[in-house]
Amino acid sequence: MKTTTIRATTTYVGSEHRYLRGYRVRIVAVLKADGNIIKDEDDLARAGGVTAEDVVEVQPWLEAEGCFSFVTSDPRAVDLACFERLLRA
């Protein structure tokens, strides 16, 4: 089974972007520590996947509108519930 990161949904659990705390977010891209912006699952796999040093571009879910926002934010990967395990690695 292939793991999907790009377009996956998770919860923001960090504190850097307080307005996102507890929001469901969709991953749009991964901004690698080396400066590469990755928006494709295969490219992400070739780059070694997501690491604790990466930043992730996300769109928050807007409950009242019933859709994801067109505005994005760039939290640290470890501030997303699906990547918290990277803090312990």
Chimera marker file (.cmm) of the C-alpha trace (Angstrom):
<marker_set name="trace">
<marker id="1" x="0.000" y="0.000" z="0.000" r="1" g="1" b="0" radius="0.5"/>
<marker id="2" x="1.440" y="3.352" z="-1.054" r="1" g="1" b="0" radius="0.5"/>
<marker id="3" x="1.605" y="6.053" z="1.613" r="1" g="1" b="0" radius="0.5"/>
<marker id="4" x="0.149" y="9.396" z="0.601" r="1" g="1" b="0" radius="0.5"/>
<marker id="5" x="1.433" y="12.654" z="2.034" r="1" g="1" b="0" radius="0.5"/>
<marker id="6" x="0.523" y="15.252" z="-0.574" r="1" g="1" b="0" radius="0.5"/>
<marker id="7" x="-3.226" y="16.013" z="-0.293" r="1" g="1" b="0" radius="0.5"/>
<marker id="8" x="-3.488" y="14.036" z="2.960" r="1" g="1" b="0" radius="0.5"/>
<marker id="9" x="-5.491" y="15.552" z="5.801" r="1" g="1" b="0" radius="0.5"/>
<marker id="10" x="-4.335" y="15.761" z="9.411" r="1" g="1" b="0" radius="0.5"/>
<marker id="11" x="-4.635" y="18.043" z="12.431" r="1" g="1" b="0" radius="0.5"/>
<marker id="12" x="-2.385" y="20.945" z="13.332" r="1" g="1" b="0" radius="0.5"/>
<marker id="13" x="-1.145" y="20.388" z="16.904" r="1" g="1" b="0" radius="0.5"/>
<marker id="14" x="1.665" y="22.950" z="17.160" r="1" g="1" b="0" radius="0.5"/>
<marker id="15" x="1.785" y="26.382" z="18.764" r="1" g="1" b="0" radius="0.5"/>
<marker id="16" x="3.722" y="28.455" z="16.218" r="1" g="1" b="0" radius="0.5"/>
<marker id="17" x="0.578" y="29.113" z="14.127" r="1" g="1" b="0" radius="0.5"/>
<marker id="18" x="-1.948" y="29.568" z="16.956" r="1" g="1" b="0" radius="0.5"/>
<marker id="19" x="-4.849" y="30.268" z="14.586" r="1" g="1" b="0" radius="0.5"/>
<marker id="20" x="-4.440" y="26.731" z="13.143" r="1" g="1" b="0" radius="0.5"/>
<marker id="21" x="-4.413" y="24.885" z="16.487" r="1" g="1" b="0" radius="0.5"/>
<marker id="22" x="-6.866" y="21.993" z="16.339" r="1" g="1" b="0" radius="0.5"/>
<marker id="23" x="-7.840" y="22.653" z="12.721" r="1" g="1" b="0" radius="0.5"/>
<marker id="24" x="-8.019" y="19.908" z="10.164" r="1" g="1" b="0" radius="0.5"/>
<marker id="25" x="-5.562" y="20.774" z="7.391" r="1" g="1" b="0" radius="0.5"/>
<marker id="26" x="-4.716" y="19.407" z="3.955" r="1" g="1" b="0" radius="0.5"/>
<marker id="27" x="-1.063" y="19.044" z="2.943" r="1" g="1" b="0" radius="0.5"/>
<marker id="28" x="-0.337" y="20.900" z="-0.291" r="1" g="1" b="0" radius="0.5"/>
<marker id="29" x="3.451" y="20.652" z="-0.480" r="1" g="1" b="0" radius="0.5"/>
<marker id="30" x="6.581" y="19.821" z="1.478" r="1" g="1" b="0" radius="0.5"/>
<marker id="31" x="9.310" y="22.450" z="1.689" r="1" g="1" b="0" radius="0.5"/>
<marker id="32" x="12.509" y="20.473" z="2.191" r="1" g="1" b="0" radius="0.5"/>
<marker id="33" x="15.304" y="21.783" z="4.380" r="1" g="1" b="0" radius="0.5"/>
<marker id="34" x="17.482" y="22.122" z="1.241" r="1" g="1" b="0" radius="0.5"/>
<marker id="35" x="15.014" y="24.606" z="-0.303" r="1" g="1" b="0" radius="0.5"/>
<marker id="36" x="13.201" y="22.249" z="-2.682" r="1" g="1" b="0" radius="0.5"/>
<marker id="37" x="9.421" y="22.582" z="-2.846" r="1" g="1" b="0" radius="0.5"/>
<marker id="38" x="7.811" y="19.217" z="-3.485" r="1" g="1" b="0" radius="0.5"/>
<marker id="39" x="4.219" y="18.836" z="-4.672" r="1" g="1" b="0" radius="0.5"/>
<marker id="40" x="4.420" y="15.329" z="-6.104" r="1" g="1" b="0" radius="0.5"/>
<marker id="41" x="4.321" y="12.081" z="-4.137" r="1" g="1" b="0" radius="0.5"/>
<marker id="42" x="6.981" y="10.348" z="-6.272" r="1" g="1" b="0" radius="0.5"/>
<marker id="43" x="9.338" y="13.336" z="-5.988" r="1" g="1" b="0" radius="0.5"/>
<marker id="44" x="8.818" y="13.302" z="-2.222" r="1" g="1" b="0" radius="0.5"/>
<marker id="45" x="9.726" y="9.615" z="-2.051" r="1" g="1" b="0" radius="0.5"/>
<marker id="46" x="12.909" y="10.258" z="-4.076" r="1" g="1" b="0" radius="0.5"/>
<marker id="47" x="13.796" y="13.097" z="-1.690" r="1" g="1" b="0" radius="0.5"/>
<marker id="48" x="13.598" y="10.740" z="1.294" r="1" g="1" b="0" radius="0.5"/>
<marker id="49" x="10.101" y="11.585" z="2.514" r="1" g="1" b="0" radius="0.5"/>
<marker id="50" x="9.267" y="14.076" z="5.234" r="1" g="1" b="0" radius="0.5"/>
<marker id="51" x="11.843" y="14.771" z="7.957" r="1" g="1" b="0" radius="0.5"/>
<marker id="52" x="11.721" y="16.700" z="11.239" r="1" g="1" b="0" radius="0.5"/>
<marker id="53" x="13.594" y="19.591" z="9.547" r="1" g="1" b="0" radius="0.5"/>
<marker id="54" x="10.974" y="20.084" z="6.822" r="1" g="1" b="0" radius="0.5"/>
<marker id="55" x="8.152" y="22.605" z="6.623" r="1" g="1" b="0" radius="0.5"/>
<marker id="56" x="4.764" y="21.628" z="5.209" r="1" g="1" b="0" radius="0.5"/>
<marker id="57" x="2.433" y="23.905" z="3.249" r="1" g="1" b="0" radius="0.5"/>
<marker id="58" x="-1.152" y="23.326" z="4.409" r="1" g="1" b="0" radius="0.5"/>
<marker id="59" x="-4.678" y="24.595" z="3.804" r="1" g="1" b="0" radius="0.5"/>
<marker id="60" x="-7.055" y="24.725" z="6.790" r="1" g="1" b="0" radius="0.5"/>
<marker id="61" x="-10.564" y="23.281" z="6.566" r="1" g="1" b="0" radius="0.5"/>
<marker id="62" x="-13.202" y="26.000" z="6.893" r="1" g="1" b="0" radius="0.5"/>
<marker id="63" x="-16.156" y="24.327" z="8.573" r="1" g="1" b="0" radius="0.5"/>
<marker id="64" x="-18.618" y="27.173" z="7.912" r="1" g="1" b="0" radius="0.5"/>
<marker id="65" x="-17.849" y="27.158" z="4.175" r="1" g="1" b="0" radius="0.5"/>
<marker id="66" x="-17.498" y="23.395" z="3.904" r="1" g="1" b="0" radius="0.5"/>
<marker id="67" x="-14.203" y="23.583" z="2.018" r="1" g="1" b="0" radius="0.5"/>
<marker id="68" x="-10.460" y="24.041" z="2.371" r="1" g="1" b="0" radius="0.5"/>
<marker id="69" x="-9.180" y="27.618" z="2.386" r="1" g="1" b="0" radius="0.5"/>
<marker id="70" x="-7.371" y="28.987" z="-0.658" r="1" g="1" b="0" radius="0.5"/>
<marker id="71" x="-4.916" y="30.560" z="1.810" r="1" g="1" b="0" radius="0.5"/>
<marker id="72" x="-2.012" y="28.378" z="2.936" r="1" g="1" b="0" radius="0.5"/>
<marker id="73" x="0.261" y="28.342" z="5.978" r="1" g="1" b="0" radius="0.5"/>
<marker id="74" x="3.682" y="26.763" z="6.426" r="1" g="1" b="0" radius="0.5"/>
<marker id="75" x="4.032" y="24.986" z="9.779" r="1" g="1" b="0" radius="0.5"/>
<marker id="76" x="6.891" y="22.711" z="10.735" r="1" g="1" b="0" radius="0.5"/>
<marker id="77" x="6.199" y="19.112" z="9.763" r="1" g="1" b="0" radius="0.5"/>
<marker id="78" x="6.408" y="17.998" z="13.404" r="1" g="1" b="0" radius="0.5"/>
<marker id="79" x="3.536" y="20.368" z="14.256" r="1" g="1" b="0" radius="0.5"/>
<marker id="80" x="1.143" y="18.133" z="12.314" r="1" g="1" b="0" radius="0.5"/>
<marker id="81" x="-0.408" y="15.143" z="14.087" r="1" g="1" b="0" radius="0.5"/>
<marker id="82" x="0.670" y="12.754" z="11.322" r="1" g="1" b="0" radius="0.5"/>
<marker id="83" x="4.364" y="13.697" z="11.749" r="1" g="1" b="0" radius="0.5"/>
<marker id="84" x="4.633" y="14.092" z="15.559" r="1" g="1" b="0" radius="0.5"/>
<marker id="85" x="6.537" y="10.787" z="15.618" r="1" g="1" b="0" radius="0.5"/>
<marker id="86" x="9.459" y="12.545" z="13.886" r="1" g="1" b="0" radius="0.5"/>
<marker id="87" x="10.184" y="14.410" z="17.137" r="1" g="1" b="0" radius="0.5"/>
<marker id="88" x="10.958" y="11.096" z="18.814" r="1" g="1" b="0" radius="0.5"/>
<marker id="89" x="13.024" y="9.683" z="15.945" r="1" g="1" b="0" radius="0.5"/>
<link id1="1" id2="2" r="1" g="1" b="0" radius="0.2"/>
<link id1="2" id2="3" r="1" g="1" b="0" radius="0.2"/>
<link id1="3" id2="4" r="1" g="1" b="0" radius="0.2"/>
<link id1="4" id2="5" r="1" g="1" b="0" radius="0.2"/>
<link id1="5" id2="6" r="1" g="1" b="0" radius="0.2"/>
<link id1="6" id2="7" r="1" g="1" b="0" radius="0.2"/>
<link id1="7" id2="8" r="1" g="1" b="0" radius="0.2"/>
<link id1="8" id2="9" r="1" g="1" b="0" radius="0.2"/>
<link id1="9" id2="10" r="1" g="1" b="0" radius="0.2"/>
<link id1="10" id2="11" r="1" g="1" b="0" radius="0.2"/>
<link id1="11" id2="12" r="1" g="1" b="0" radius="0.2"/>
<link id1="12" id2="13" r="1" g="1" b="0" radius="0.2"/>
<link id1="13" id2="14" r="1" g="1" b="0" radius="0.2"/>
<link id1="14" id2="15" r="1" g="1" b="0" radius="0.2"/>
<link id1="15" id2="16" r="1" g="1" b="0" radius="0.2"/>
<link id1="16" id2="17" r="1" g="1" b="0" radius="0.2"/>
<link id1="17" id2="18" r="1" g="1" b="0" radius="0.2"/>
<link id1="18" id2="19" r="1" g="1" b="0" radius="0.2"/>
<link id1="19" id2="20" r="1" g="1" b="0" radius="0.2"/>
<link id1="20" id2="21" r="1" g="1" b="0" radius="0.2"/>
<link id1="21" id2="22" r="1" g="1" b="0" radius="0.2"/>
<link id1="22" id2="23" r="1" g="1" b="0" radius="0.2"/>
<link id1="23" id2="24" r="1" g="1" b="0" radius="0.2"/>
<link id1="24" id2="25" r="1" g="1" b="0" radius="0.2"/>
<link id1="25" id2="26" r="1" g="1" b="0" radius="0.2"/>
<link id1="26" id2="27" r="1" g="1" b="0" radius="0.2"/>
<link id1="27" id2="28" r="1" g="1" b="0" radius="0.2"/>
<link id1="28" id2="29" r="1" g="1" b="0" radius="0.2"/>
<link id1="29" id2="30" r="1" g="1" b="0" radius="0.2"/>
<link id1="30" id2="31" r="1" g="1" b="0" radius="0.2"/>
<link id1="31" id2="32" r="1" g="1" b="0" radius="0.2"/>
<link id1="32" id2="33" r="1" g="1" b="0" radius="0.2"/>
<link id1="33" id2="34" r="1" g="1" b="0" radius="0.2"/>
<link id1="34" id2="35" r="1" g="1" b="0" radius="0.2"/>
<link id1="35" id2="36" r="1" g="1" b="0" radius="0.2"/>
<link id1="36" id2="37" r="1" g="1" b="0" radius="0.2"/>
<link id1="37" id2="38" r="1" g="1" b="0" radius="0.2"/>
<link id1="38" id2="39" r="1" g="1" b="0" radius="0.2"/>
<link id1="39" id2="40" r="1" g="1" b="0" radius="0.2"/>
<link id1="40" id2="41" r="1" g="1" b="0" radius="0.2"/>
<link id1="41" id2="42" r="1" g="1" b="0" radius="0.2"/>
<link id1="42" id2="43" r="1" g="1" b="0" radius="0.2"/>
<link id1="43" id2="44" r="1" g="1" b="0" radius="0.2"/>
<link id1="44" id2="45" r="1" g="1" b="0" radius="0.2"/>
<link id1="45" id2="46" r="1" g="1" b="0" radius="0.2"/>
<link id1="46" id2="47" r="1" g="1" b="0" radius="0.2"/>
<link id1="47" id2="48" r="1" g="1" b="0" radius="0.2"/>
<link id1="48" id2="49" r="1" g="1" b="0" radius="0.2"/>
<link id1="49" id2="50" r="1" g="1" b="0" radius="0.2"/>
<link id1="50" id2="51" r="1" g="1" b="0" radius="0.2"/>
<link id1="51" id2="52" r="1" g="1" b="0" radius="0.2"/>
<link id1="52" id2="53" r="1" g="1" b="0" radius="0.2"/>
<link id1="53" id2="54" r="1" g="1" b="0" radius="0.2"/>
<link id1="54" id2="55" r="1" g="1" b="0" radius="0.2"/>
<link id1="55" id2="56" r="1" g="1" b="0" radius="0.2"/>
<link id1="56" id2="57" r="1" g="1" b="0" radius="0.2"/>
<link id1="57" id2="58" r="1" g="1" b="0" radius="0.2"/>
<link id1="58" id2="59" r="1" g="1" b="0" radius="0.2"/>
<link id1="59" id2="60" r="1" g="1" b="0" radius="0.2"/>
<link id1="60" id2="61" r="1" g="1" b="0" radius="0.2"/>
<link id1="61" id2="62" r="1" g="1" b="0" radius="0.2"/>
<link id1="62" id2="63" r="1" g="1" b="0" radius="0.2"/>
<link id1="63" id2="64" r="1" g="1" b="0" radius="0.2"/>
<link id1="64" id2="65" r="1" g="1" b="0" radius="0.2"/>
<link id1="65" id2="66" r="1" g="1" b="0" radius="0.2"/>
<link id1="66" id2="67" r="1" g="1" b="0" radius="0.2"/>
<link id1="67" id2="68" r="1" g="1" b="0" radius="0.2"/>
<link id1="68" id2="69" r="1" g="1" b="0" radius="0.2"/>
<link id1="69" id2="70" r="1" g="1" b="0" radius="0.2"/>
<link id1="70" id2="71" r="1" g="1" b="0" radius="0.2"/>
<link id1="71" id2="72" r="1" g="1" b="0" radius="0.2"/>
<link id1="72" id2="73" r="1" g="1" b="0" radius="0.2"/>
<link id1="73" id2="74" r="1" g="1" b="0" radius="0.2"/>
<link id1="74" id2="75" r="1" g="1" b="0" radius="0.2"/>
<link id1="75" id2="76" r="1" g="1" b="0" radius="0.2"/>
<link id1="76" id2="77" r="1" g="1" b="0" radius="0.2"/>
<link id1="77" id2="78" r="1" g="1" b="0" radius="0.2"/>
<link id1="78" id2="79" r="1" g="1" b="0" radius="0.2"/>
<link id1="79" id2="80" r="1" g="1" b="0" radius="0.2"/>
<link id1="80" id2="81" r="1" g="1" b="0" radius="0.2"/>
<link id1="81" id2="82" r="1" g="1" b="0" radius="0.2"/>
<link id1="82" id2="83" r="1" g="1" b="0" radius="0.2"/>
<link id1="83" id2="84" r="1" g="1" b="0" radius="0.2"/>
<link id1="84" id2="85" r="1" g="1" b="0" radius="0.2"/>
<link id1="85" id2="86" r="1" g="1" b="0" radius="0.2"/>
<link id1="86" id2="87" r="1" g="1" b="0" radius="0.2"/>
<link id1="87" id2="88" r="1" g="1" b="0" radius="0.2"/>
<link id1="88" id2="89" r="1" g="1" b="0" radius="0.2"/>
</marker_set>
